[in-house]
Amino acid sequence: MAFLLGGANSAAVAGGFSVDNSCRFNDGDSAYIHQTPGGNGSNTAFTLSLWLKRGIVGTAQSLFAAGTSGVSTLDFLAGDTLAFYDGGSTTVFITNRVFRDPSAWYHIALICNTGESGTDKCKLYINGVLETSFSTDNRSSLDAVNHVNQTVQQAFGQSGTGSQYLDGYLAEIVMLDGTATAIGNLGEYDDDSPTIWKPIDVSGLSFGTNGYYLDFEDSSNLGNNAGSGAADFTEVNLAAADQATDTPTNNFCTMNPLDNFYQGHTFSEGNLKIVTQANNIYTFSSGTIGVSSGKWYAECKLAASGGYADIGIADGVSSGTVDSLGGDDNEFAKHDFSSNVTAEGSGVANGAALSVGNICGVFVDLDNNKLYFSINGSLQNTTGIGITAAASTTNGYYLFGGGDEDGGSAVTLEWNFGGCSSFALDSAVTDDNNYGNFEYTPTVTVESVATKFYALCTKNLAEYG
């Protein structure tokens, strides 16, 4: 269940073009962006390119919609396939491929030119590879896409009719009006890892009359069009806090909605907020990235609890409905019902108990096999808790995790791995590599030595993981 480097998830490699920001869309907020062109552009030739990291899977969600009636849309269906509709009577395509990895960044490029013949009228690329397997394929009959780049609403994050809101992160959105460009103008394979598709600088492309480039670099104007052509997009139910540094060139850990078989937890805020299921006892959910070496830091705010919260690490996912975090070998948890840490089933003294509103810092040192906890920036034990070397654990890695062990009332955990926070930050503290945004510093004095811990992201993993 741990997701390590692989595929688009490995786009964060040293050197090359860097994407600094993305935008988080939370479906529970009905968040989206939109604009309406002042005049018609081309609906026969265009390129739509974007990078996506999914949040919740298994529900119908819209990436892009042109129009509010007879809408042209690019949608995820409830089965996690990808579909494109022309806004008239035609389902242009539905993929056989499913998109269910919430740990990875996908590059999706839709390149249309109805002047071409056959299926070349409409081409779909996923991570630089031309998609050829479709359950429905009417691309050869496409003569126009009714509403793309026309004088109707163009939106990202909902269906155009106020439904199917997107849950996840978007980055590097490009629309070329009147141009069906080559895929090599939108990304490239990494020289050192030729199976890894990564972003390139697209700011110099010809965007056309109604084209645009959304880079999400202005937190006060997330809909800013950094290209030429169309006007800015208007943000709906988005705030500066939805600007993220979790991007296709530096992918951050989040919590994992696929690790939810027993738990029934509710995930939101880009898979950073978890509400446990009341009366569903002894379960926890885990993070998307497992680590076997290095020093790593994450924060978790205890936003609500009936007195049985667990925050910590484990060497695997929850094994069932009677598996509270800390109860098994190689599991460790800080609580709000005891000042002790539960370490592999035994209580270990560790400062104070958590209280609702506290931010729990989790410091994992896999070079010296020690674990430390803080409360609101104050370390609870500077000598730490000994843990088994990752190589000697069942799976060979550790995951951040959190849940509850009573279930009489729900526990709400709000995580921050540095790429985007699910709770408001009064500070903006980075790690020593200037990655992440935290409430408290990841550099602390342990064992009488100032020790640097790092945000769990792919650029740090490339150096320390």
N, C-alpha and C positions, 0 to 999 in steps of 0.2 A: 504493500500500500504506500510505502514511501516513494516519492518521486525524486530521482536524482537527475543528473545532467543527461539530456538526451533529446534529439530532435530540436524543435523550436525552443524548447526549454533551455537549450545551451547557447542561445543567441548572445549571451553575455560573455564575450571573449575579449581579451586584451587588445587595445588598439582599434583603429577604424572609427567609423561614425558612431556617435553616441546619441541615443534618445534620452532626453533628460526627464520628460514628464509624460504621464498618461492622465486619464480622467476616469474616476470611479463612478459607475452608474449603479444605484441601488434600487431594485425593482419595487421595494416597499415604499420608496419615496416618490414613485412615479416620475423619475428623473429622465429628462431628455433635452436635446438641443434642436433648434429648428430655425429656418429662414425661408423666405419666399423671394425668388428672383424677380427683378423688375421687368424682364423681357424673356422671351423664349430662347433657349439655346438648342443644341442638337439633342434629339432623342433617338438618333440612329447610330451615333458613334460617341462613345465615352469610355472612360476608365475609372473604376472605383477601387481604391486600395485602402486597406486598413489593417491594423494589428489589434488583436483581441486576446484577452485572457478571461476565460469564462468564470462566472461565479457559480450560481446555482444551475444545475443541469436537470434535464428531464421535464422541462416546461417549455411551452411555446414562447419564443422571445423574438423581437424584431431588431435587427441590426440597423437597417436603413429603410426608409419609406418615402416615396415621392407621391404627394397627393393626399387628400382626405376622403376621397370617394373613388372607387375603382382603382385602388392604390397599387403602384409598382413597389414591390417590397423584396428585400433580401432577409429571410427569416430562418431561425432555428425552429423546427417543428418539435412537438412534444417528445418524439423519439430521438431527438438530438441530431437528425439529419438537417442539411441545409437546402433551402428552397428559394427559387427566384420566380417572381410573378411579374408579368408585363403590364399589369394594370387594366388589361382588357379581359378576354376570356381564356388566355393562355397561361398554363403553368409551364414556364420555360424549362425548368429542370428541378428535380429533387435528387440529391445525392444518395448513393448507397452508403457512403462513408458516414460514420457518426462522429460527433465532436464531444467527447465526454471527459477530457482531461482538464481539470481546473488548476493544475499546477503549471501549465505551459502557455506560452504565447504562440498564437497562430497568426500567420499572415494570410489574408484572404484578398484576392484580386479578381475582380469581375471586369472583363475586357470585352466590349461589345462593338461590333461594326456590322450593321445589317446589309452593307454592300458586299460583304464577303459571301462565300458559298458554304452550304452545309453547316456543320456544327461550328465552323470558324466564325459564324455570326456572333456567337456568344461563348467566351472561354472563361473557365473558372480555374484559378491556380490556388493551390494550398501549399504554403511554405515553398514556393517556387516551382512546384510540380503541377503540370497540367492534369486536371481531374478528368477522367474518362469513363467512370462507372456511375451510372445514374439509373434510378428506378423509374423515373419519368424523364423523358428527353424530347422536348419539342423545339430545340434550338434551331434546327434547319428551317423551320417555318417562320421564324421571327422576322417581322418586317419593320418594326419600330417598338420602342419601349415607351409607353404612352405618356408618362409623366416625369421621367428623369430629366432634370435641367429645364423644366418648363415652369410657367408662372403659377405654380401651386407649391404648397409647403414641401420643403425638403427637410427630413428629420432623421436624426440618429438616436436610437434608444427607445423608440415605440413605433407602433404599427401605422401611425398617421390617423388612426381613429380612436386614440386614447386607450389602447390596450397593448398586451404583449410587451410590457416594459422589459428592457434589457437588464440583466444582472451580471456585472463584470466590469472590466477595464477596457477602454479604447485608447489607442495611440496612433499617431501619424496617419490621420485620415486625409486621403487625397482624392479629389474628383477632377478629372481632365474632361472638359466639355469640348466635344468635337474631335477628340483624339483617342484612338484605340492603340495605346502604346505597347511596346514590347515589355515582357516581364522583367527583363534585365535592367529596365529603367526604374524599377521599383524596389529591387533588392539584389543581393548577391550571395554566393556561397563563400564561406570563410576559407581563406587560403590554407590554414593549418588543419581545419576540420571540414573537409569538402562536403559533408552531408548536412552541415548547419547552414540554414538560410537566415540571413541577417539584414537589417535595414541599411539603406544608404541615404545620402542627402538628396531629398527630392525637391528642395526649395527652388531649384532652377528650372523645373519643368514648365512647359507651356500649359497653363491651367484653362485658358479659353474664357469665353464671355461669362459663364456661370460657374466656372471651376473654383476650387478652393483648396486650402491646405490648413488643417487644424492640428497644431502641435501642442496645445494645452500648456504652453509655457507661461502664460499670464494668469495667475490664480484669481485675479480680480475680474478677468474677462476670459473665461474658459472657452467661449465660442469664438474667440478672435480668429479671423481668417488671415493667416500669415502669408498666403499666396496672393496672386492678383486675380481679379475677376469679381466674384460675388461678394456681397456684403457679409458682415459678421453674422454668426449664429446667436440666437437668443437662448440663454440657459433657463431651464425650468426645473425647480427643486434641486439645483446644484449649488454648492457653496465652495469657497476657497479651500476648505478642508477636503474636498473631493479631488483636488489635484494630488497626484501620486508620483513618487519616484520609482515605483514598481513599473518597469518598462521592458520592452523586448531586448534591450541591450543590458539590462540589469534586473533580473527576475528575483523577486523577494518571496520568502516563505509566506504562506497564509495558512489558515486552518483548512482541513480537508473535508469537504462535504460528502465525499465518497466513503469516508470512514464514519458511517452513520447507520449501519445495519441494525445494531441493537439499540442505539441511543435514542433515535427519533429527535435529535437536537434540531433546532431551527437556526439556520445560518443566514447572515445578512452582512451588509457593509463590506462587500468585497471579500466575503469569507473570513472576516476578522471579528465578528460578533457572534456569539453562540448563546442561545437560550436553551437550557436543558429541559427535558420533558418531565413535568411533575409526575410523581408516582412511578417513575422509571428509574430504579435504583442501580447504583454501583456501575456506572459506565463513564467513559471519557472519550473525547475525540482528539485527534492528533494533527500535527502540522504536515505540510506537503513535502518538506525536504528533510531527509534523514542525514545525520552527520556522524562521521567516524573519527575525526581528528579536528584540531583547532579549538578556538575559544569563541563562544557564541552567546549573544545576549538577546533577550526579548522581554517585553513588558506586558502585563495583563492586569487590567483594572477589574476588581470585583464590584460590578455595578449593582447586583442584587443577589440576595441569598437568604435561604431559610436556615442557614447555619451548617451546611455540609458541602462546601466548595473544595475542589481539588485543583491545584495548579502546579505543574512540574514537568517531568520528562519520563519517557518510557522507551524500552528497546523494541517496541512494536505497537500495534493497534490493540484496542480493547478486545478481549477474547470472549466476551459474553455479557450477559445482564447481571452477573455477580463478579464484577472486576473493577473495583474502585482503583483509581490511580494511586500507586504506592503499595498496593496490596500484594503484588507478585514480585518475583525476582527482577532486578534491574528496573524497578519503577520507584519514583520518588515524588512526593507531593507536599506542598505547603497548604495549610487549611485555615478556615475561619472558626472551627470548633475546638481547636487545640493549638497551643504554642509549639507543639512538637511538629516536626516533619515526619511523615510516614515513609520510612525507607525500607523497602522490600518486606513490608508487613510489620515492622517494628517502629516504635516511636523514638525519635532522636531530638533532644532539646535544640531549639532553634529560635531564640528570641521570643517575640510576641506573636499572638495569633493575628491573622488578617481580620480586618473589619470592612464592612461595605463602604465603598468609596476609596479604599486603598488601591495603590498601584503596586503590584508585586513584580519585582525584577527577578528574572531567572538567568543566572550566569552558569554556563556549562563549560568547564575546562577539560577537554578530552586529550590534552597533552599531558596533564598531571592527574587526570581522573578524579576531579573534584567538582562539587556542585555547591553553589551559593545562592541564597535568596536575600532580597532586600524588600523593605516596605517603605514606600515613598522616598526612595533613594538612600535609606539607611540599611546597611548590611546587618543581617541578623546573626551572623557567625562568620568572623573573618578567617577562621581556620577551615571552614567548609565541611562538607560531608563526602566521604569517600565513596566512589562508584566504580563498578567493574569496567575495565577497559572495553571500548566498543567492540574490538575484534573478538573478545571472549563472550559477548552476549549472543543471544539466539539468532538475531538477524544481522549483527555486525554494525549496528548504528543506533543512535538515539533520536527520538522525536520529541519536540515540545508537545505538551498535552494538557487538557483541562476538562473537567466535568463535575459530577457530584456523586455522593454516595448515600443519599437518603431519599430524595425524590418527593418528599411530602410537599415541597414547594420548589419552584424552578430556581435555578442559579443562572445569572447572566454574567458572562465573561467577555470582556472587550479587549482584544489583543492588539498589540503593536509590534510588528517585526521590523519596523523602520521604513517600509515602502509606502505605507499609508496607515493612519491610525483610526481605530474605531471609536476613540474617545478624544475629546478636545485637548490639545496640547497648549500649555502655557509657555513651554520652552521649545526649542528646536535644536536639540543637541545631537550632533553626529558622532559616529565612531571615529577612530583615529585615521581611517582612510577617507573620511568625509562622506560616508554613505549612511543613509537612514536619517530619520527625524524622530528623536526620543524625548520623553519628558525628563529623564535622568541620564547621567553620563554612563556610558558602557565601560569607562576606565575607572577601576577602583583598586584600593589597596587591600590585598589579601595575602596572608602569610607574610605580612610586613613588607610586601613588594607591590609597587604600583603596576597593575596588570591590565592589559588592553584586551577587552572583549569586543566582538564585532557583530554587526548586523548580518543576519542569515540571508545572504543574497549571492547570486552567481558570480559576481565580480570578486567578492571576498572568498567564495569557495574556490575559485580558480587559483587564489594565492595561498590559502590556508587549509582548504578542505581536503 
